[in-house]
């Protein structure tokens, strides 16, 4: 049961059992060498299953980095490049990124810049990376607490999505990735929305392999449509950043606290507050059904008062900005139509106050 996507006819995204896809692809590719990048969590929980399914030797060189967004910076890249140098990787080698969004973003960036570019494949192991981060060729690292500020566009040679790895995730990690599934439903898939509209957190851990395959097929299809039409984020691809303008700023802020938010938790708040600004300008309430879904999956988090100036400074560094104006991309319906707004700092303050005050305001 393998579904194949082909973003822009550039590379395959193969959704299904690794044993049915990876060995055959590798036999055709025949790289001069292989380096496998993973983190401490994925090495323990996913690497054994990957090696068994992939057919790779147990002595395949493995580079392990610490897990977490806090390690997604240049110092970690330097360590990865040192391993590439020691392994004598030439331009015909292959880097395999086995892990979540941090591994995919950073491993792809290191591969894309090593000797002006060596091939890499993404083997996402989290729901977040399967539905979003591994697909589309956006690679990068964080700089000065601003997410993905340094990076490149470079497509992988292939993406291998196997839902089997979702069984290794905690309920909170599944919820985090589900934010991107909800985002894809809201921006471009009525069918996906109908499938997930009544979900609650307990259903995520209960999903079968077949359930996840169906959800991922629909979610990936939205991502593939967008990146095919706009590979370098000159237009409609901005819509994939729905919720990320405020969300990324909140994620960066909380990353330095004792209680960091997951990416999905931050993006859920971002979708709610950005849409609050959009609907407030139209003098319309937010749609109750999808607000209820977001708040059901992502219970409300307390946002400290008095942080909006700091949040706003981070938003001013957002990659979508133009001529010094903060820009947010929001959906107009579920047919991949986009509206771009330039919010005021005062509107962000009001939106976060509304989020803090009561779910009734949504």
C-alpha positions as CSV (number, residue, x, y, z in Angstrom):
1,X,0.0,0.0,0.0
2,X,2.2,2.8,-1.3
3,X,1.1,6.2,-2.5
4,X,3.5,8.1,-4.7
5,X,3.5,11.9,-5.0
6,X,5.7,13.8,-7.4
7,X,6.0,17.5,-6.4
8,X,6.7,19.5,-9.6
9,X,8.0,16.2,-11.2
10,X,11.2,16.8,-9.3
11,X,11.4,14.0,-6.7
12,X,9.2,11.2,-5.4
13,X,7.4,11.3,-2.0
14,X,6.6,7.7,-1.2
15,X,3.9,7.0,1.4
16,X,3.9,3.5,2.6
17,X,6.1,0.7,4.1
18,X,9.8,1.5,3.9
19,X,10.6,-2.1,3.0
20,X,8.5,-1.7,-0.2
21,X,10.2,1.5,-1.3
22,X,13.6,2.2,0.1
23,X,15.7,-0.8,-0.9
24,X,14.5,-0.6,-4.5
25,X,15.2,3.1,-4.7
26,X,18.7,2.6,-3.2
27,X,19.5,-0.2,-5.7
28,X,18.8,2.2,-8.5
29,X,20.6,5.1,-7.0
30,X,23.9,3.5,-6.0
31,X,25.5,6.4,-4.1
32,X,29.3,6.4,-3.6
33,X,28.8,6.6,0.2
34,X,26.1,6.9,2.8
35,X,25.9,9.0,6.0
36,X,22.9,8.7,8.2
37,X,21.9,11.6,10.4
38,X,19.7,11.2,13.4
39,X,19.2,12.5,16.9
40,X,19.4,10.8,20.3
41,X,15.7,10.0,20.5
42,X,15.3,8.8,17.0
43,X,18.5,6.6,17.2
44,X,16.9,4.8,20.1
45,X,13.3,4.5,18.9
46,X,13.5,4.5,15.1
47,X,17.0,3.6,13.9
48,X,16.7,-0.2,14.4
49,X,13.4,-0.4,12.5
50,X,14.8,1.8,9.8
51,X,17.9,-0.3,9.3
52,X,15.9,-3.5,9.2
53,X,13.4,-2.2,6.6
54,X,15.9,-0.3,4.5
55,X,18.3,-3.2,4.0
56,X,21.3,-1.0,4.9
57,X,24.1,-2.5,6.8
58,X,24.3,-2.2,10.6
59,X,27.7,-0.6,10.2
60,X,26.3,2.3,8.1
61,X,28.0,5.5,9.5
62,X,25.6,7.2,11.8
63,X,25.9,10.8,13.1
64,X,23.9,11.4,16.2
65,X,23.1,15.0,17.4
66,X,21.2,16.1,20.5
67,X,17.4,16.2,20.1
68,X,15.4,19.4,20.1
69,X,15.0,22.8,18.5
70,X,17.6,24.4,20.8
71,X,20.3,22.5,18.9
72,X,19.2,23.7,15.5
73,X,22.0,26.2,14.9
74,X,25.4,26.7,13.3
75,X,27.4,25.0,16.0
76,X,25.6,21.7,15.4
77,X,26.0,22.2,11.6
78,X,29.8,22.5,12.1
79,X,29.8,19.2,14.0
80,X,27.8,17.5,11.2
81,X,30.2,18.9,8.5
82,X,33.1,17.6,10.5
83,X,31.6,14.1,10.4
84,X,31.1,14.5,6.6
85,X,34.7,15.5,6.3
86,X,35.9,12.5,8.3
87,X,33.7,10.2,6.3
88,X,35.2,11.6,3.1
89,X,31.8,12.2,1.5
90,X,32.2,13.1,-2.2
91,X,29.6,14.8,-4.4
92,X,28.1,11.4,-5.3
93,X,27.3,10.4,-1.7
94,X,24.0,10.4,0.0
95,X,22.9,11.8,3.3
96,X,19.9,10.1,5.0
97,X,18.0,12.4,7.4
98,X,16.1,10.1,9.8
99,X,14.1,12.1,12.3
100,X,11.7,15.0,12.7
101,X,11.6,18.5,11.4
102,X,14.9,19.6,13.1
103,X,16.8,16.7,11.5
104,X,15.2,17.2,8.1
105,X,15.8,21.0,8.1
106,X,19.3,20.9,9.4
107,X,20.5,17.7,7.8
108,X,19.2,18.9,4.4
109,X,20.9,22.3,4.9
110,X,24.2,20.6,5.7
111,X,23.9,18.3,2.7
112,X,22.9,21.1,0.4
113,X,25.9,23.2,1.3
114,X,28.5,20.3,1.5
115,X,30.8,20.6,-1.5
116,X,28.1,22.8,-3.1
117,X,25.5,20.1,-2.7
118,X,25.2,16.4,-2.2
119,X,22.0,14.3,-2.5
120,X,19.9,13.7,0.6
121,X,16.7,11.9,1.4
122,X,14.2,12.7,4.1
123,X,12.9,9.8,6.3
124,X,10.5,11.7,8.6
125,X,9.6,10.0,11.9
126,X,7.2,12.6,13.4
127,X,3.7,13.6,12.2
128,X,4.9,17.1,11.9
129,X,7.7,16.2,9.5
130,X,5.6,13.6,7.6
131,X,2.8,16.0,6.7
132,X,4.8,19.2,6.3
133,X,8.5,19.7,7.1
134,X,10.0,17.0,5.0
135,X,8.3,18.0,1.8
136,X,9.0,21.1,-0.3
137,X,12.8,21.6,-0.1
138,X,12.9,24.4,2.5
139,X,16.0,23.9,4.6
140,X,17.4,25.9,7.3
141,X,18.5,26.6,10.9
142,X,17.7,29.1,13.6
143,X,19.8,32.2,14.2
144,X,19.6,34.5,17.3
145,X,16.4,32.7,18.4
146,X,14.7,33.5,15.1
147,X,13.5,30.3,13.4
148,X,14.9,29.2,10.0
149,X,16.6,32.5,9.3
150,X,19.6,30.9,7.6
151,X,18.7,28.4,4.9
152,X,18.3,27.4,1.2
153,X,15.8,25.9,-1.1
154,X,17.0,22.5,-2.3
155,X,14.8,19.5,-3.0
156,X,15.6,16.1,-1.5
157,X,16.3,13.2,-3.8
158,X,13.3,11.5,-2.3
159,X,11.1,11.5,0.7
160,X,10.0,8.2,2.4
161,X,7.0,8.5,4.7
162,X,6.2,5.4,6.7
163,X,3.4,5.8,9.4
164,X,4.9,3.0,11.4
165,X,7.1,5.5,13.1
166,X,4.1,7.3,14.6
167,X,3.8,4.5,17.1
168,X,7.0,5.8,18.7
169,X,5.5,9.2,19.5
170,X,3.9,10.5,22.7
171,X,0.4,11.9,22.6
172,X,1.8,15.4,22.9
173,X,4.1,14.9,19.9
174,X,1.2,13.6,17.9
175,X,-0.9,16.6,18.8
176,X,2.0,18.9,17.7
177,X,2.1,17.4,14.3
178,X,-1.7,17.4,14.0
179,X,-1.7,21.2,14.0
180,X,-0.2,21.0,10.5
181,X,-2.8,18.5,9.5
182,X,-5.5,20.9,10.7
183,X,-3.8,23.7,8.8
184,X,-3.8,21.8,5.5
185,X,-7.5,20.9,6.0
186,X,-8.4,24.6,6.6
187,X,-6.4,25.9,3.7
188,X,-7.1,23.3,1.0
189,X,-9.0,20.1,1.7
190,X,-12.6,19.8,2.5
191,X,-12.3,16.0,2.4
192,X,-9.5,16.1,5.1
193,X,-11.6,18.5,7.2
194,X,-14.6,16.2,7.1
195,X,-12.3,13.4,8.3
196,X,-10.8,15.2,11.3
197,X,-13.5,17.7,12.3
198,X,-14.6,15.6,15.3
199,X,-11.2,14.4,16.4
200,X,-10.1,14.6,20.0
201,X,-6.6,13.9,21.5
202,X,-7.5,10.4,22.6
203,X,-8.2,9.4,18.9
204,X,-4.7,10.3,17.8
205,X,-3.0,7.5,19.7
206,X,-5.7,5.1,18.7
207,X,-5.3,5.6,14.9
208,X,-4.3,2.6,13.0
209,X,-1.7,2.4,10.3
210,X,-4.5,2.6,7.7
211,X,-6.0,5.6,9.4
212,X,-2.7,7.5,9.4
213,X,-2.1,6.5,5.8
214,X,-5.4,8.1,4.8
215,X,-4.8,11.2,6.8
216,X,-1.3,11.6,5.5
217,X,-2.4,11.0,1.9
218,X,-4.8,13.9,2.1
219,X,-2.6,16.2,4.0
220,X,0.5,15.6,1.9
221,X,-1.6,16.2,-1.2
222,X,-2.3,19.8,-0.1
223,X,1.4,20.4,0.6
224,X,2.4,18.9,-2.8
225,X,-0.2,21.0,-4.7
226,X,1.2,24.2,-3.1
227,X,4.9,23.5,-3.5
228,X,4.4,22.4,-7.1
229,X,2.7,25.7,-8.0
230,X,5.1,27.9,-6.0
231,X,8.4,26.1,-5.2
232,X,10.3,29.2,-4.0
233,X,7.5,30.9,-1.9
234,X,6.8,33.8,-4.3
235,X,3.1,33.6,-4.0
236,X,0.6,31.0,-2.8
237,X,3.2,29.0,-0.8
238,X,3.0,31.8,1.8
239,X,-0.3,30.2,2.7
240,X,1.5,27.2,4.2
241,X,2.7,29.7,6.9
242,X,-0.8,30.3,8.1
243,X,-0.5,30.6,11.9
244,X,3.3,30.7,11.7
245,X,3.8,34.5,11.9
246,X,2.5,34.8,15.5
247,X,3.1,31.1,16.1
248,X,6.8,31.1,15.4
249,X,7.3,34.2,17.5
250,X,5.6,32.5,20.4
251,X,7.5,29.3,19.9
252,X,10.8,31.3,20.0
253,X,9.8,33.2,23.1
254,X,8.7,30.1,25.0
255,X,11.8,28.1,23.9
256,X,13.8,30.1,26.4
257,X,11.4,29.4,29.3
258,X,10.9,26.5,31.7
259,X,7.8,25.5,29.7
260,X,8.5,25.6,26.0
261,X,5.7,25.1,23.6
262,X,5.8,22.4,20.9
263,X,5.7,23.7,17.4
264,X,2.1,22.6,17.0
265,X,1.0,24.2,20.2
266,X,2.5,27.5,19.1
267,X,1.0,27.2,15.5
268,X,-2.4,26.4,16.9
269,X,-2.3,29.7,18.9
270,X,-1.1,31.4,15.8
271,X,-4.0,30.2,13.7
272,X,-6.5,31.3,16.3
273,X,-5.0,34.7,16.8
274,X,-4.2,35.5,13.2
275,X,-7.7,34.5,12.2
276,X,-9.1,36.6,15.0
277,X,-7.4,39.6,13.5
278,X,-8.7,38.7,10.0
279,X,-12.3,38.2,11.2
280,X,-12.2,41.2,13.5
281,X,-11.4,43.4,10.5
282,X,-14.4,41.9,8.7
283,X,-16.6,42.3,11.8
284,X,-17.3,38.6,11.7
285,X,-16.9,35.9,14.4
286,X,-14.5,33.0,13.9
287,X,-16.1,29.8,12.7
288,X,-17.1,28.0,15.9
289,X,-16.5,24.4,14.6
290,X,-12.9,24.8,13.7
291,X,-12.1,26.9,16.8
292,X,-13.6,24.2,18.9
293,X,-11.4,21.6,17.2
294,X,-8.2,23.6,17.8
295,X,-9.1,24.2,21.4
296,X,-10.0,20.6,21.9
297,X,-6.7,19.3,20.5
298,X,-4.7,22.2,22.0
299,X,-6.0,23.3,25.4
300,X,-5.5,26.9,26.0
301,X,-2.0,28.0,27.1
302,X,-1.5,31.1,29.3
303,X,0.3,33.8,27.4
304,X,2.2,36.1,29.8
305,X,1.1,39.7,29.7
306,X,3.6,42.3,28.7
307,X,5.5,40.2,26.1
308,X,3.9,41.6,22.9
309,X,6.7,44.0,22.3
310,X,9.2,41.2,22.3
311,X,6.9,39.0,20.2
312,X,6.5,41.9,17.7
313,X,10.3,42.3,17.4
314,X,10.5,38.6,16.4
315,X,7.7,39.0,14.0
316,X,9.5,41.9,12.3
317,X,12.2,39.3,11.3
318,X,9.6,37.0,9.6
319,X,10.6,35.9,6.1
320,X,7.3,36.9,4.6
321,X,7.8,40.5,5.5
322,X,8.2,43.2,2.9
323,X,9.4,46.8,3.2
324,X,9.4,46.6,7.0
325,X,5.8,45.5,7.2
326,X,4.8,42.3,9.0
327,X,2.7,40.1,6.7
328,X,0.4,37.2,7.5
329,X,-1.0,34.8,5.0
330,X,-4.5,33.5,5.8
331,X,-7.0,31.2,4.0
332,X,-10.2,32.6,2.5
333,X,-11.8,29.2,2.0
334,X,-10.6,25.6,1.7
335,X,-9.7,26.0,-2.0
336,X,-6.1,27.3,-1.6
337,X,-7.1,31.0,-1.9
338,X,-5.0,33.4,0.2
339,X,-5.4,36.8,1.8
340,X,-2.3,38.7,3.0
341,X,-2.8,41.0,5.9
342,X,-0.4,43.5,7.5
343,X,-1.3,43.5,11.2
344,X,-0.5,46.2,13.7
345,X,1.3,45.5,16.9
346,X,-1.9,46.7,18.7
347,X,-3.9,44.1,16.9
348,X,-1.5,41.3,17.9
349,X,-1.9,42.5,21.5
350,X,-5.7,42.5,21.2
351,X,-5.7,39.0,19.7
352,X,-3.5,37.5,22.4
353,X,-5.6,39.3,25.1
354,X,-8.7,37.7,23.5
355,X,-7.1,34.3,23.5
356,X,-6.1,34.7,27.1
357,X,-9.4,36.0,28.3
358,X,-12.0,33.5,27.1
359,X,-12.6,30.9,24.4
360,X,-16.0,32.6,24.0
361,X,-14.3,35.5,22.3
362,X,-13.5,33.2,19.4
